[in-house]
């Protein structure tokens, strides 16, 4: 029987492989987006809406569940298709600013994106940081 240390090392190696796989997957299929939505119930008349999303077809739903389990946050939503495509789309979304700040951003700062998506992520980080400082509540806040 393997020692606890050997098992722990195997688990760490598997988690590391999974982390790099998630980075590659995000580089290809993920987005870091921030929307500014009109909302008359807010002080400034708009709401800032950040989210991290990975989208896949129904055949790859298990992949999104695996990523959700890795981060231990977010939800998977269905986007039903009504066009000539036969497969619904699923979206793994993290919208909680707390989860974005404490889980998603630190992960991608440690395991860096390799494509131009890195620039989107860096801008996303600046906006989340400004939101965490309350700057998004200022009248002239720019994305």
N, C-alpha and C positions, 0 to 999 in steps of 0.2 A: 504494500500500500504506500502511495506517495506521501511524503511529509506535508505538513500544513504549509511550509514555506514553498515547496514545489507547486502545490495547488495555487497558492497566492500568486506566484510568479506567472503561472499559466493564465490565471484570470487577468492579471495586469497586462500581459502580452495580448490577450484577446481583446481587452478593452482598448488598448492602444491601436490595434489593427482596426477596430470598429470606429474609433475616433478619426483616424485618417480616411477611412472609407466615407464617413459622414461629411468630412471636408470636401472630398471629391464629388460626392453626390450633391452637396450644396452648391459647389462651383458650377455644376451642370444644371441643376433643377431647382435651386433655392432662390429666394429673394429676401432682401431687407428693405422694407418699404415704410414710408411715413406718409399718411394722408392728412390733409387739413380739410375738415368737414364743417360746413355751416351748421351751427346749432344755436338757435335763438335763446336757449335756456342757460347758456354759459355767459360769463361776464364779458368776454370779448367777442361773442357771437360765432365762435368756431371751436372745434375740438381737434386736438392733435391725436392721431391714431397710428401708433407704431406697431409693426408686426413682422415676425420672421415666418416665412412660409416655404414649404416644399410641396410641390404638386406632382401627383402621379395618377395614372389610370387605375381602374379597378383591379386589374391583374396584379398590380404591384402594391396593393393596400398593406400587405404584411410588412413591406419595407418601411412604410410610414409608421406603423405600430412599433417597429423595432427602434426607430429613431425617437419616437415619443417615450418609449421605455428607457432609453439611454439617458435622455434629459430629465425624465421624471416631471414633465410639465407639458402644458399645451393640450390641444385637442385635435382630433381628426374629423374633418367635416366633409360631407358629400356635396358636390356640385353636380346636380343632375343635368344630363345633356339632352337637349331637345332638337338637335340638328341631325345631320346625316351620320354622325358618329354613333357607334353602338355601345360604347363603353363610357360609364360615368367617370368623372374626375374626382379625386379625393385630395384634400389639402390638409397637411399638418401645419397648424398655426400656433404660434406663441404670441399672445397679445398682452399678457400681464407684464407691466413695466418692471415689477419686482423680479419675475422670472427672466425677463430680457436682461436686466441689470446683473442679476446674481448667477445666472446659469449660461445663457446663450452668449452674451458678450465675452465673459471670461473664457469660455470654451474656444471661441474663434480668435481670441487674442493669443491663446496658447497654441492652438492648431490653426495656423494661418491659411487663408484662402490663397489659391495660386493664380486665379484669373483676374480679369478686370473687376470682378465682383468684390474684390478687396477694397476698391475705392468706394463702392456703395456701402460696404460694411463700415468703413471708417467714418463716412458722413452720418450713417445711422447711429454710430456710437456718440458722435458729437451732439446729435439731436437728443438722444436719450439722456446724456449727461446734462444738457441744458434743461430738459424737463425735470430731472431729479433736483435741480437747483431752483425750480419754480419759474424759470425764464419764459416758459411757454405761456404763462399767464399774463405776460406783459403785452400791451396792445400792439406793439410793432414787431412781435416775434416772427422771424423769418425761418423757413425750413432750409 
